[in-house]
Amino acid sequence: MLKIRISGATYELKDYLEHMKKDKIYQIISKSRPLKNKGTNRIFRVFTDVDKKTKIVARESKTVE
């Protein structure tokens, strides 16, 4: 699992999150709400946990058994 911090304007963060929803290899497991950066009202940050979809499917099938 990767822990990723992304920074940018709110529209850039929204574009990134939309792109990750459509990604065929990686999937966002969890994300934080947009947090303000000190000293600016235009730049925000979001923390995400990202993992490969194949690992997620494998984990889910093990818990079902």
N, C-alpha and C positions, 0 to 999 in steps of 0.2 A: 504494500500500500504506500502511496505517495501522499505527503502532506504538502500542499501547495498554497502559497500566499500570492494573490494577485492584487495589483494596485492599478488604479486608473479612474477615469471619469465613470459615472454611473452607466452611461450608454456602452462604454467599452466592457465593463464588467458583465452587463446584461448580454452583450454579443458573445463573450467568452462562454458564459454558462449555457446559452442556447446552442453554441457549437458543440460543447461537450455532451449535451443531451443527444445529439445526432451522431456522435462518434461511434464507430463500429468496434473499436478495440477497448476503449476506456470508458468508465462510468463514474460519475460523482456519487459517492456514498453519503457524504454529508457536506453541508456548507454553512458558513456563518452568515449573519445578516451583514450588510455593508457597514463598515466602521469608519469613522472620520479619521483622517490623518491630522496630526497637530500642525497648526500653522496654515492650513488651507481649507477652503470649503468646497473645492472642486475635485480633489483627489480622495478616493475612498479605497478601502482594502477589504478583501474577502478571503477567508481561509477555507480551503476545501480538502477533503480526503478523497483520493482518486485511486481506483484499482482496476485491473483488467477484468473484463466481463467474463472471461473463461474461468477465472479463479472464483468469481462470485457464484457462477452457476455450479461449480464443483462443490463449494461450501454448502450451498442450498440443498444439493442432492444428498450430501452426507447427513444433514440434519433431518431429512425426511425419512431416511431408512430406519 
